[in-house]
Amino acid sequence: MAKKADKVKNNSELAVSVDTAKNAAPAKKTNKKGSNNGEKKPNIFKRIGKGFKGVISELKKVTWPKGKEVAKSTAIVLVVVVLFFVVLFGIDYVLAGLLSLITTGKWATIFI
């Protein structure tokens, strides 16, 4: 009998919770554009000007490399690019020659 009483009690609690969910106030609708609370945005030109001032301020904080550092880095990049070109050209030349050797029986040369 105690179990039946517990079930009745749980059902009544469930009914109360469903009723309160139905009677609850609907959620507040928020403004689609954001919550400005009546504040107006500044003029578009003022916002652009503020953005440019921020960019200039950040550029002043940058530690710019000296001319010798730039030249050294550029030389390293060019050397690496040339090395990759030579390696890839060699691989392509060998693979194209092997393919030509398999298909035609002659080694294909690129320069003739």
Phi and psi restraints in degrees (range 20) as a CNS / XPLOR table:
assign (resid 1 and name C) (resid 2 and name N)
       (resid 2 and name CA) (resid 2 and name C) 1.0 -66.2 20.0 2
assign (resid 2 and name N) (resid 2 and name CA)
       (resid 2 and name C) (resid 3 and name N) 1.0 -36.0 20.0 2
assign (resid 2 and name C) (resid 3 and name N)
       (resid 3 and name CA) (resid 3 and name C) 1.0 -65.5 20.0 2
assign (resid 3 and name N) (resid 3 and name CA)
       (resid 3 and name C) (resid 4 and name N) 1.0 -39.5 20.0 2
assign (resid 3 and name C) (resid 4 and name N)
       (resid 4 and name CA) (resid 4 and name C) 1.0 -65.9 20.0 2
assign (resid 4 and name N) (resid 4 and name CA)
       (resid 4 and name C) (resid 5 and name N) 1.0 -37.3 20.0 2
assign (resid 4 and name C) (resid 5 and name N)
       (resid 5 and name CA) (resid 5 and name C) 1.0 -66.6 20.0 2
assign (resid 5 and name N) (resid 5 and name CA)
       (resid 5 and name C) (resid 6 and name N) 1.0 -37.9 20.0 2
assign (resid 5 and name C) (resid 6 and name N)
       (resid 6 and name CA) (resid 6 and name C) 1.0 -64.5 20.0 2
assign (resid 6 and name N) (resid 6 and name CA)
       (resid 6 and name C) (resid 7 and name N) 1.0 -40.5 20.0 2
assign (resid 6 and name C) (resid 7 and name N)
       (resid 7 and name CA) (resid 7 and name C) 1.0 -63.5 20.0 2
assign (resid 7 and name N) (resid 7 and name CA)
       (resid 7 and name C) (resid 8 and name N) 1.0 -41.7 20.0 2
assign (resid 7 and name C) (resid 8 and name N)
       (resid 8 and name CA) (resid 8 and name C) 1.0 -63.8 20.0 2
assign (resid 8 and name N) (resid 8 and name CA)
       (resid 8 and name C) (resid 9 and name N) 1.0 -41.9 20.0 2
assign (resid 8 and name C) (resid 9 and name N)
       (resid 9 and name CA) (resid 9 and name C) 1.0 -63.9 20.0 2
assign (resid 9 and name N) (resid 9 and name CA)
       (resid 9 and name C) (resid 10 and name N) 1.0 -44.6 20.0 2
assign (resid 9 and name C) (resid 10 and name N)
       (resid 10 and name CA) (resid 10 and name C) 1.0 -64.1 20.0 2
assign (resid 10 and name N) (resid 10 and name CA)
       (resid 10 and name C) (resid 11 and name N) 1.0 -39.1 20.0 2
assign (resid 10 and name C) (resid 11 and name N)
       (resid 11 and name CA) (resid 11 and name C) 1.0 -64.8 20.0 2
assign (resid 11 and name N) (resid 11 and name CA)
       (resid 11 and name C) (resid 12 and name N) 1.0 -39.4 20.0 2
assign (resid 11 and name C) (resid 12 and name N)
       (resid 12 and name CA) (resid 12 and name C) 1.0 -68.8 20.0 2
assign (resid 12 and name N) (resid 12 and name CA)
       (resid 12 and name C) (resid 13 and name N) 1.0 -35.9 20.0 2
assign (resid 12 and name C) (resid 13 and name N)
       (resid 13 and name CA) (resid 13 and name C) 1.0 -65.8 20.0 2
assign (resid 13 and name N) (resid 13 and name CA)
       (resid 13 and name C) (resid 14 and name N) 1.0 -38.7 20.0 2
assign (resid 13 and name C) (resid 14 and name N)
       (resid 14 and name CA) (resid 14 and name C) 1.0 -64.0 20.0 2
assign (resid 14 and name N) (resid 14 and name CA)
       (resid 14 and name C) (resid 15 and name N) 1.0 -42.6 20.0 2
assign (resid 14 and name C) (resid 15 and name N)
       (resid 15 and name CA) (resid 15 and name C) 1.0 -63.6 20.0 2
assign (resid 15 and name N) (resid 15 and name CA)
       (resid 15 and name C) (resid 16 and name N) 1.0 -39.9 20.0 2
assign (resid 15 and name C) (resid 16 and name N)
       (resid 16 and name CA) (resid 16 and name C) 1.0 -65.2 20.0 2
assign (resid 16 and name N) (resid 16 and name CA)
       (resid 16 and name C) (resid 17 and name N) 1.0 -42.5 20.0 2
assign (resid 16 and name C) (resid 17 and name N)
       (resid 17 and name CA) (resid 17 and name C) 1.0 -67.8 20.0 2
assign (resid 17 and name N) (resid 17 and name CA)
       (resid 17 and name C) (resid 18 and name N) 1.0 -34.8 20.0 2
assign (resid 17 and name C) (resid 18 and name N)
       (resid 18 and name CA) (resid 18 and name C) 1.0 -66.8 20.0 2
assign (resid 18 and name N) (resid 18 and name CA)
       (resid 18 and name C) (resid 19 and name N) 1.0 -41.7 20.0 2
assign (resid 18 and name C) (resid 19 and name N)
       (resid 19 and name CA) (resid 19 and name C) 1.0 -62.0 20.0 2
assign (resid 19 and name N) (resid 19 and name CA)
       (resid 19 and name C) (resid 20 and name N) 1.0 -42.4 20.0 2
assign (resid 19 and name C) (resid 20 and name N)
       (resid 20 and name CA) (resid 20 and name C) 1.0 -68.3 20.0 2
assign (resid 20 and name N) (resid 20 and name CA)
       (resid 20 and name C) (resid 21 and name N) 1.0 -32.8 20.0 2
assign (resid 20 and name C) (resid 21 and name N)
       (resid 21 and name CA) (resid 21 and name C) 1.0 -67.7 20.0 2
assign (resid 21 and name N) (resid 21 and name CA)
       (resid 21 and name C) (resid 22 and name N) 1.0 -36.4 20.0 2
assign (resid 21 and name C) (resid 22 and name N)
       (resid 22 and name CA) (resid 22 and name C) 1.0 -70.2 20.0 2
assign (resid 22 and name N) (resid 22 and name CA)
       (resid 22 and name C) (resid 23 and name N) 1.0 -35.9 20.0 2
assign (resid 22 and name C) (resid 23 and name N)
       (resid 23 and name CA) (resid 23 and name C) 1.0 -87.6 20.0 2
assign (resid 23 and name N) (resid 23 and name CA)
       (resid 23 and name C) (resid 24 and name N) 1.0 -3.5 20.0 2
assign (resid 23 and name C) (resid 24 and name N)
       (resid 24 and name CA) (resid 24 and name C) 1.0 -65.5 20.0 2
assign (resid 24 and name N) (resid 24 and name CA)
       (resid 24 and name C) (resid 25 and name N) 1.0 149.8 20.0 2
assign (resid 24 and name C) (resid 25 and name N)
       (resid 25 and name CA) (resid 25 and name C) 1.0 -69.9 20.0 2
assign (resid 25 and name N) (resid 25 and name CA)
       (resid 25 and name C) (resid 26 and name N) 1.0 142.8 20.0 2
assign (resid 25 and name C) (resid 26 and name N)
       (resid 26 and name CA) (resid 26 and name C) 1.0 -65.4 20.0 2
assign (resid 26 and name N) (resid 26 and name CA)
       (resid 26 and name C) (resid 27 and name N) 1.0 153.8 20.0 2
assign (resid 26 and name C) (resid 27 and name N)
       (resid 27 and name CA) (resid 27 and name C) 1.0 -65.5 20.0 2
assign (resid 27 and name N) (resid 27 and name CA)
       (resid 27 and name C) (resid 28 and name N) 1.0 146.6 20.0 2
assign (resid 27 and name C) (resid 28 and name N)
       (resid 28 and name CA) (resid 28 and name C) 1.0 -69.9 20.0 2
assign (resid 28 and name N) (resid 28 and name CA)
       (resid 28 and name C) (resid 29 and name N) 1.0 138.7 20.0 2
assign (resid 28 and name C) (resid 29 and name N)
       (resid 29 and name CA) (resid 29 and name C) 1.0 -83.9 20.0 2
assign (resid 29 and name N) (resid 29 and name CA)
       (resid 29 and name C) (resid 30 and name N) 1.0 134.3 20.0 2
assign (resid 29 and name C) (resid 30 and name N)
       (resid 30 and name CA) (resid 30 and name C) 1.0 -97.6 20.0 2
assign (resid 30 and name N) (resid 30 and name CA)
       (resid 30 and name C) (resid 31 and name N) 1.0 156.8 20.0 2
assign (resid 30 and name C) (resid 31 and name N)
       (resid 31 and name CA) (resid 31 and name C) 1.0 -68.6 20.0 2
assign (resid 31 and name N) (resid 31 and name CA)
       (resid 31 and name C) (resid 32 and name N) 1.0 133.6 20.0 2
assign (resid 31 and name C) (resid 32 and name N)
       (resid 32 and name CA) (resid 32 and name C) 1.0 -64.6 20.0 2
assign (resid 32 and name N) (resid 32 and name CA)
       (resid 32 and name C) (resid 33 and name N) 1.0 -33.2 20.0 2
assign (resid 32 and name C) (resid 33 and name N)
       (resid 33 and name CA) (resid 33 and name C) 1.0 -84.1 20.0 2
assign (resid 33 and name N) (resid 33 and name CA)
       (resid 33 and name C) (resid 34 and name N) 1.0 -3.5 20.0 2
assign (resid 33 and name C) (resid 34 and name N)
       (resid 34 and name CA) (resid 34 and name C) 1.0 117.7 20.0 2
assign (resid 34 and name N) (resid 34 and name CA)
       (resid 34 and name C) (resid 35 and name N) 1.0 176.5 20.0 2
assign (resid 34 and name C) (resid 35 and name N)
       (resid 35 and name CA) (resid 35 and name C) 1.0 -103.8 20.0 2
assign (resid 35 and name N) (resid 35 and name CA)
       (resid 35 and name C) (resid 36 and name N) 1.0 88.8 20.0 2
assign (resid 35 and name C) (resid 36 and name N)
       (resid 36 and name CA) (resid 36 and name C) 1.0 -86.4 20.0 2
assign (resid 36 and name N) (resid 36 and name CA)
       (resid 36 and name C) (resid 37 and name N) 1.0 -18.1 20.0 2
assign (resid 36 and name C) (resid 37 and name N)
       (resid 37 and name CA) (resid 37 and name C) 1.0 53.9 20.0 2
assign (resid 37 and name N) (resid 37 and name CA)
       (resid 37 and name C) (resid 38 and name N) 1.0 39.6 20.0 2
assign (resid 37 and name C) (resid 38 and name N)
       (resid 38 and name CA) (resid 38 and name C) 1.0 87.6 20.0 2
assign (resid 38 and name N) (resid 38 and name CA)
       (resid 38 and name C) (resid 39 and name N) 1.0 -2.1 20.0 2
assign (resid 38 and name C) (resid 39 and name N)
       (resid 39 and name CA) (resid 39 and name C) 1.0 -77.3 20.0 2
assign (resid 39 and name N) (resid 39 and name CA)
       (resid 39 and name C) (resid 40 and name N) 1.0 139.8 20.0 2
assign (resid 39 and name C) (resid 40 and name N)
       (resid 40 and name CA) (resid 40 and name C) 1.0 -92.7 20.0 2
assign (resid 40 and name N) (resid 40 and name CA)
       (resid 40 and name C) (resid 41 and name N) 1.0 145.4 20.0 2
assign (resid 40 and name C) (resid 41 and name N)
       (resid 41 and name CA) (resid 41 and name C) 1.0 -72.9 20.0 2
assign (resid 41 and name N) (resid 41 and name CA)
       (resid 41 and name C) (resid 42 and name N) 1.0 149.9 20.0 2
assign (resid 41 and name C) (resid 42 and name N)
       (resid 42 and name CA) (resid 42 and name C) 1.0 -67.1 20.0 2
assign (resid 42 and name N) (resid 42 and name CA)
       (resid 42 and name C) (resid 43 and name N) 1.0 165.8 20.0 2
assign (resid 42 and name C) (resid 43 and name N)
       (resid 43 and name CA) (resid 43 and name C) 1.0 -55.0 20.0 2
assign (resid 43 and name N) (resid 43 and name CA)
       (resid 43 and name C) (resid 44 and name N) 1.0 146.3 20.0 2
assign (resid 43 and name C) (resid 44 and name N)
       (resid 44 and name CA) (resid 44 and name C) 1.0 -59.8 20.0 2
assign (resid 44 and name N) (resid 44 and name CA)
       (resid 44 and name C) (resid 45 and name N) 1.0 -37.6 20.0 2
assign (resid 44 and name C) (resid 45 and name N)
       (resid 45 and name CA) (resid 45 and name C) 1.0 -69.6 20.0 2
assign (resid 45 and name N) (resid 45 and name CA)
       (resid 45 and name C) (resid 46 and name N) 1.0 -35.0 20.0 2
assign (resid 45 and name C) (resid 46 and name N)
       (resid 46 and name CA) (resid 46 and name C) 1.0 -66.5 20.0 2
assign (resid 46 and name N) (resid 46 and name CA)
       (resid 46 and name C) (resid 47 and name N) 1.0 -39.0 20.0 2
assign (resid 46 and name C) (resid 47 and name N)
       (resid 47 and name CA) (resid 47 and name C) 1.0 -67.1 20.0 2
assign (resid 47 and name N) (resid 47 and name CA)
       (resid 47 and name C) (resid 48 and name N) 1.0 -40.3 20.0 2
assign (resid 47 and name C) (resid 48 and name N)
       (resid 48 and name CA) (resid 48 and name C) 1.0 -64.6 20.0 2
assign (resid 48 and name N) (resid 48 and name CA)
       (resid 48 and name C) (resid 49 and name N) 1.0 -44.3 20.0 2
assign (resid 48 and name C) (resid 49 and name N)
       (resid 49 and name CA) (resid 49 and name C) 1.0 -60.5 20.0 2
assign (resid 49 and name N) (resid 49 and name CA)
       (resid 49 and name C) (resid 50 and name N) 1.0 -40.8 20.0 2
assign (resid 49 and name C) (resid 50 and name N)
       (resid 50 and name CA) (resid 50 and name C) 1.0 -64.4 20.0 2
assign (resid 50 and name N) (resid 50 and name CA)
       (resid 50 and name C) (resid 51 and name N) 1.0 -37.6 20.0 2
assign (resid 50 and name C) (resid 51 and name N)
       (resid 51 and name CA) (resid 51 and name C) 1.0 -64.8 20.0 2
assign (resid 51 and name N) (resid 51 and name CA)
       (resid 51 and name C) (resid 52 and name N) 1.0 -43.8 20.0 2
assign (resid 51 and name C) (resid 52 and name N)
       (resid 52 and name CA) (resid 52 and name C) 1.0 -64.0 20.0 2
assign (resid 52 and name N) (resid 52 and name CA)
       (resid 52 and name C) (resid 53 and name N) 1.0 -39.1 20.0 2
assign (resid 52 and name C) (resid 53 and name N)
       (resid 53 and name CA) (resid 53 and name C) 1.0 -62.3 20.0 2
assign (resid 53 and name N) (resid 53 and name CA)
       (resid 53 and name C) (resid 54 and name N) 1.0 -38.1 20.0 2
assign (resid 53 and name C) (resid 54 and name N)
       (resid 54 and name CA) (resid 54 and name C) 1.0 -65.7 20.0 2
assign (resid 54 and name N) (resid 54 and name CA)
       (resid 54 and name C) (resid 55 and name N) 1.0 -40.0 20.0 2
assign (resid 54 and name C) (resid 55 and name N)
       (resid 55 and name CA) (resid 55 and name C) 1.0 -64.2 20.0 2
assign (resid 55 and name N) (resid 55 and name CA)
       (resid 55 and name C) (resid 56 and name N) 1.0 -46.0 20.0 2
assign (resid 55 and name C) (resid 56 and name N)
       (resid 56 and name CA) (resid 56 and name C) 1.0 -63.0 20.0 2
assign (resid 56 and name N) (resid 56 and name CA)
       (resid 56 and name C) (resid 57 and name N) 1.0 -40.4 20.0 2
assign (resid 56 and name C) (resid 57 and name N)
       (resid 57 and name CA) (resid 57 and name C) 1.0 -61.1 20.0 2
assign (resid 57 and name N) (resid 57 and name CA)
       (resid 57 and name C) (resid 58 and name N) 1.0 -42.1 20.0 2
assign (resid 57 and name C) (resid 58 and name N)
       (resid 58 and name CA) (resid 58 and name C) 1.0 -70.0 20.0 2
assign (resid 58 and name N) (resid 58 and name CA)
       (resid 58 and name C) (resid 59 and name N) 1.0 -35.9 20.0 2
assign (resid 58 and name C) (resid 59 and name N)
       (resid 59 and name CA) (resid 59 and name C) 1.0 -66.8 20.0 2
assign (resid 59 and name N) (resid 59 and name CA)
       (resid 59 and name C) (resid 60 and name N) 1.0 -29.8 20.0 2
assign (resid 59 and name C) (resid 60 and name N)
       (resid 60 and name CA) (resid 60 and name C) 1.0 -69.4 20.0 2
assign (resid 60 and name N) (resid 60 and name CA)
       (resid 60 and name C) (resid 61 and name N) 1.0 -23.7 20.0 2
assign (resid 60 and name C) (resid 61 and name N)
       (resid 61 and name CA) (resid 61 and name C) 1.0 -83.1 20.0 2
assign (resid 61 and name N) (resid 61 and name CA)
       (resid 61 and name C) (resid 62 and name N) 1.0 -12.1 20.0 2
assign (resid 61 and name C) (resid 62 and name N)
       (resid 62 and name CA) (resid 62 and name C) 1.0 -74.4 20.0 2
assign (resid 62 and name N) (resid 62 and name CA)
       (resid 62 and name C) (resid 63 and name N) 1.0 139.4 20.0 2
assign (resid 62 and name C) (resid 63 and name N)
       (resid 63 and name CA) (resid 63 and name C) 1.0 -92.0 20.0 2
assign (resid 63 and name N) (resid 63 and name CA)
       (resid 63 and name C) (resid 64 and name N) 1.0 106.8 20.0 2
assign (resid 63 and name C) (resid 64 and name N)
       (resid 64 and name CA) (resid 64 and name C) 1.0 -82.4 20.0 2
assign (resid 64 and name N) (resid 64 and name CA)
       (resid 64 and name C) (resid 65 and name N) 1.0 140.8 20.0 2
assign (resid 64 and name C) (resid 65 and name N)
       (resid 65 and name CA) (resid 65 and name C) 1.0 -72.6 20.0 2
assign (resid 65 and name N) (resid 65 and name CA)
       (resid 65 and name C) (resid 66 and name N) 1.0 154.0 20.0 2
assign (resid 65 and name C) (resid 66 and name N)
       (resid 66 and name CA) (resid 66 and name C) 1.0 -79.3 20.0 2
assign (resid 66 and name N) (resid 66 and name CA)
       (resid 66 and name C) (resid 67 and name N) 1.0 168.0 20.0 2
assign (resid 66 and name C) (resid 67 and name N)
       (resid 67 and name CA) (resid 67 and name C) 1.0 -59.9 20.0 2
assign (resid 67 and name N) (resid 67 and name CA)
       (resid 67 and name C) (resid 68 and name N) 1.0 -40.4 20.0 2
assign (resid 67 and name C) (resid 68 and name N)
       (resid 68 and name CA) (resid 68 and name C) 1.0 -65.7 20.0 2
assign (resid 68 and name N) (resid 68 and name CA)
       (resid 68 and name C) (resid 69 and name N) 1.0 -37.8 20.0 2
assign (resid 68 and name C) (resid 69 and name N)
       (resid 69 and name CA) (resid 69 and name C) 1.0 -65.7 20.0 2
assign (resid 69 and name N) (resid 69 and name CA)
       (resid 69 and name C) (resid 70 and name N) 1.0 -40.8 20.0 2
assign (resid 69 and name C) (resid 70 and name N)
       (resid 70 and name CA) (resid 70 and name C) 1.0 -64.8 20.0 2
assign (resid 70 and name N) (resid 70 and name CA)
       (resid 70 and name C) (resid 71 and name N) 1.0 -44.2 20.0 2
assign (resid 70 and name C) (resid 71 and name N)
       (resid 71 and name CA) (resid 71 and name C) 1.0 -63.5 20.0 2
assign (resid 71 and name N) (resid 71 and name CA)
       (resid 71 and name C) (resid 72 and name N) 1.0 -41.7 20.0 2
assign (resid 71 and name C) (resid 72 and name N)
       (resid 72 and name CA) (resid 72 and name C) 1.0 -64.1 20.0 2
assign (resid 72 and name N) (resid 72 and name CA)
       (resid 72 and name C) (resid 73 and name N) 1.0 -45.1 20.0 2
assign (resid 72 and name C) (resid 73 and name N)
       (resid 73 and name CA) (resid 73 and name C) 1.0 -64.5 20.0 2
assign (resid 73 and name N) (resid 73 and name CA)
       (resid 73 and name C) (resid 74 and name N) 1.0 -39.8 20.0 2
assign (resid 73 and name C) (resid 74 and name N)
       (resid 74 and name CA) (resid 74 and name C) 1.0 -64.5 20.0 2
assign (resid 74 and name N) (resid 74 and name CA)
       (resid 74 and name C) (resid 75 and name N) 1.0 -41.7 20.0 2
assign (resid 74 and name C) (resid 75 and name N)
       (resid 75 and name CA) (resid 75 and name C) 1.0 -63.4 20.0 2
assign (resid 75 and name N) (resid 75 and name CA)
       (resid 75 and name C) (resid 76 and name N) 1.0 -41.3 20.0 2
assign (resid 75 and name C) (resid 76 and name N)
       (resid 76 and name CA) (resid 76 and name C) 1.0 -62.7 20.0 2
assign (resid 76 and name N) (resid 76 and name CA)
       (resid 76 and name C) (resid 77 and name N) 1.0 -43.7 20.0 2
assign (resid 76 and name C) (resid 77 and name N)
       (resid 77 and name CA) (resid 77 and name C) 1.0 -62.8 20.0 2
assign (resid 77 and name N) (resid 77 and name CA)
       (resid 77 and name C) (resid 78 and name N) 1.0 -44.9 20.0 2
assign (resid 77 and name C) (resid 78 and name N)
       (resid 78 and name CA) (resid 78 and name C) 1.0 -63.4 20.0 2
assign (resid 78 and name N) (resid 78 and name CA)
       (resid 78 and name C) (resid 79 and name N) 1.0 -40.6 20.0 2
assign (resid 78 and name C) (resid 79 and name N)
       (resid 79 and name CA) (resid 79 and name C) 1.0 -64.0 20.0 2
assign (resid 79 and name N) (resid 79 and name CA)
       (resid 79 and name C) (resid 80 and name N) 1.0 -43.2 20.0 2
assign (resid 79 and name C) (resid 80 and name N)
       (resid 80 and name CA) (resid 80 and name C) 1.0 -64.7 20.0 2
assign (resid 80 and name N) (resid 80 and name CA)
       (resid 80 and name C) (resid 81 and name N) 1.0 -39.7 20.0 2
assign (resid 80 and name C) (resid 81 and name N)
       (resid 81 and name CA) (resid 81 and name C) 1.0 -63.8 20.0 2
assign (resid 81 and name N) (resid 81 and name CA)
       (resid 81 and name C) (resid 82 and name N) 1.0 -44.2 20.0 2
assign (resid 81 and name C) (resid 82 and name N)
       (resid 82 and name CA) (resid 82 and name C) 1.0 -64.5 20.0 2
assign (resid 82 and name N) (resid 82 and name CA)
       (resid 82 and name C) (resid 83 and name N) 1.0 -41.5 20.0 2
assign (resid 82 and name C) (resid 83 and name N)
       (resid 83 and name CA) (resid 83 and name C) 1.0 -61.4 20.0 2
assign (resid 83 and name N) (resid 83 and name CA)
       (resid 83 and name C) (resid 84 and name N) 1.0 -44.2 20.0 2
assign (resid 83 and name C) (resid 84 and name N)
       (resid 84 and name CA) (resid 84 and name C) 1.0 -64.1 20.0 2
assign (resid 84 and name N) (resid 84 and name CA)
       (resid 84 and name C) (resid 85 and name N) 1.0 -37.5 20.0 2
assign (resid 84 and name C) (resid 85 and name N)
       (resid 85 and name CA) (resid 85 and name C) 1.0 -61.5 20.0 2
assign (resid 85 and name N) (resid 85 and name CA)
       (resid 85 and name C) (resid 86 and name N) 1.0 -46.4 20.0 2
assign (resid 85 and name C) (resid 86 and name N)
       (resid 86 and name CA) (resid 86 and name C) 1.0 -63.4 20.0 2
assign (resid 86 and name N) (resid 86 and name CA)
       (resid 86 and name C) (resid 87 and name N) 1.0 -45.0 20.0 2
assign (resid 86 and name C) (resid 87 and name N)
       (resid 87 and name CA) (resid 87 and name C) 1.0 -63.5 20.0 2
assign (resid 87 and name N) (resid 87 and name CA)
       (resid 87 and name C) (resid 88 and name N) 1.0 -48.0 20.0 2
assign (resid 87 and name C) (resid 88 and name N)
       (resid 88 and name CA) (resid 88 and name C) 1.0 -66.5 20.0 2
assign (resid 88 and name N) (resid 88 and name CA)
       (resid 88 and name C) (resid 89 and name N) 1.0 -36.9 20.0 2
assign (resid 88 and name C) (resid 89 and name N)
       (resid 89 and name CA) (resid 89 and name C) 1.0 -63.1 20.0 2
assign (resid 89 and name N) (resid 89 and name CA)
       (resid 89 and name C) (resid 90 and name N) 1.0 -41.9 20.0 2
assign (resid 89 and name C) (resid 90 and name N)
       (resid 90 and name CA) (resid 90 and name C) 1.0 -63.3 20.0 2
assign (resid 90 and name N) (resid 90 and name CA)
       (resid 90 and name C) (resid 91 and name N) 1.0 -44.9 20.0 2
assign (resid 90 and name C) (resid 91 and name N)
       (resid 91 and name CA) (resid 91 and name C) 1.0 -62.5 20.0 2
assign (resid 91 and name N) (resid 91 and name CA)
       (resid 91 and name C) (resid 92 and name N) 1.0 -44.3 20.0 2
assign (resid 91 and name C) (resid 92 and name N)
       (resid 92 and name CA) (resid 92 and name C) 1.0 -63.2 20.0 2
assign (resid 92 and name N) (resid 92 and name CA)
       (resid 92 and name C) (resid 93 and name N) 1.0 -42.3 20.0 2
assign (resid 92 and name C) (resid 93 and name N)
       (resid 93 and name CA) (resid 93 and name C) 1.0 -62.0 20.0 2
assign (resid 93 and name N) (resid 93 and name CA)
       (resid 93 and name C) (resid 94 and name N) 1.0 -45.1 20.0 2
assign (resid 93 and name C) (resid 94 and name N)
       (resid 94 and name CA) (resid 94 and name C) 1.0 -67.1 20.0 2
assign (resid 94 and name N) (resid 94 and name CA)
       (resid 94 and name C) (resid 95 and name N) 1.0 -45.6 20.0 2
assign (resid 94 and name C) (resid 95 and name N)
       (resid 95 and name CA) (resid 95 and name C) 1.0 -65.4 20.0 2
assign (resid 95 and name N) (resid 95 and name CA)
       (resid 95 and name C) (resid 96 and name N) 1.0 -40.3 20.0 2
assign (resid 95 and name C) (resid 96 and name N)
       (resid 96 and name CA) (resid 96 and name C) 1.0 -65.5 20.0 2
assign (resid 96 and name N) (resid 96 and name CA)
       (resid 96 and name C) (resid 97 and name N) 1.0 -39.8 20.0 2
assign (resid 96 and name C) (resid 97 and name N)
       (resid 97 and name CA) (resid 97 and name C) 1.0 -64.9 20.0 2
assign (resid 97 and name N) (resid 97 and name CA)
       (resid 97 and name C) (resid 98 and name N) 1.0 -42.2 20.0 2
assign (resid 97 and name C) (resid 98 and name N)
       (resid 98 and name CA) (resid 98 and name C) 1.0 -64.2 20.0 2
assign (resid 98 and name N) (resid 98 and name CA)
       (resid 98 and name C) (resid 99 and name N) 1.0 -41.7 20.0 2
assign (resid 98 and name C) (resid 99 and name N)
       (resid 99 and name CA) (resid 99 and name C) 1.0 -63.1 20.0 2
assign (resid 99 and name N) (resid 99 and name CA)
       (resid 99 and name C) (resid 100 and name N) 1.0 -42.8 20.0 2
assign (resid 99 and name C) (resid 100 and name N)
       (resid 100 and name CA) (resid 100 and name C) 1.0 -65.7 20.0 2
assign (resid 100 and name N) (resid 100 and name CA)
       (resid 100 and name C) (resid 101 and name N) 1.0 -37.6 20.0 2
assign (resid 100 and name C) (resid 101 and name N)
       (resid 101 and name CA) (resid 101 and name C) 1.0 -64.6 20.0 2
assign (resid 101 and name N) (resid 101 and name CA)
       (resid 101 and name C) (resid 102 and name N) 1.0 -39.3 20.0 2
assign (resid 101 and name C) (resid 102 and name N)
       (resid 102 and name CA) (resid 102 and name C) 1.0 -70.2 20.0 2
assign (resid 102 and name N) (resid 102 and name CA)
       (resid 102 and name C) (resid 103 and name N) 1.0 -43.2 20.0 2
assign (resid 102 and name C) (resid 103 and name N)
       (resid 103 and name CA) (resid 103 and name C) 1.0 -82.1 20.0 2
assign (resid 103 and name N) (resid 103 and name CA)
       (resid 103 and name C) (resid 104 and name N) 1.0 -41.7 20.0 2
assign (resid 103 and name C) (resid 104 and name N)
       (resid 104 and name CA) (resid 104 and name C) 1.0 -110.8 20.0 2
assign (resid 104 and name N) (resid 104 and name CA)
       (resid 104 and name C) (resid 105 and name N) 1.0 -15.7 20.0 2
assign (resid 104 and name C) (resid 105 and name N)
       (resid 105 and name CA) (resid 105 and name C) 1.0 86.8 20.0 2
assign (resid 105 and name N) (resid 105 and name CA)
       (resid 105 and name C) (resid 106 and name N) 1.0 2.0 20.0 2
assign (resid 105 and name C) (resid 106 and name N)
       (resid 106 and name CA) (resid 106 and name C) 1.0 -123.3 20.0 2
assign (resid 106 and name N) (resid 106 and name CA)
       (resid 106 and name C) (resid 107 and name N) 1.0 147.8 20.0 2
assign (resid 106 and name C) (resid 107 and name N)
       (resid 107 and name CA) (resid 107 and name C) 1.0 -77.6 20.0 2
assign (resid 107 and name N) (resid 107 and name CA)
       (resid 107 and name C) (resid 108 and name N) 1.0 126.5 20.0 2
assign (resid 107 and name C) (resid 108 and name N)
       (resid 108 and name CA) (resid 108 and name C) 1.0 -82.9 20.0 2
assign (resid 108 and name N) (resid 108 and name CA)
       (resid 108 and name C) (resid 109 and name N) 1.0 131.7 20.0 2
assign (resid 108 and name C) (resid 109 and name N)
       (resid 109 and name CA) (resid 109 and name C) 1.0 -110.8 20.0 2
assign (resid 109 and name N) (resid 109 and name CA)
       (resid 109 and name C) (resid 110 and name N) 1.0 143.7 20.0 2
assign (resid 109 and name C) (resid 110 and name N)
       (resid 110 and name CA) (resid 110 and name C) 1.0 -86.3 20.0 2
assign (resid 110 and name N) (resid 110 and name CA)
       (resid 110 and name C) (resid 111 and name N) 1.0 -30.2 20.0 2
assign (resid 110 and name C) (resid 111 and name N)
       (resid 111 and name CA) (resid 111 and name C) 1.0 -85.0 20.0 2
assign (resid 111 and name N) (resid 111 and name CA)
       (resid 111 and name C) (resid 112 and name N) 1.0 -8.7 20.0 2
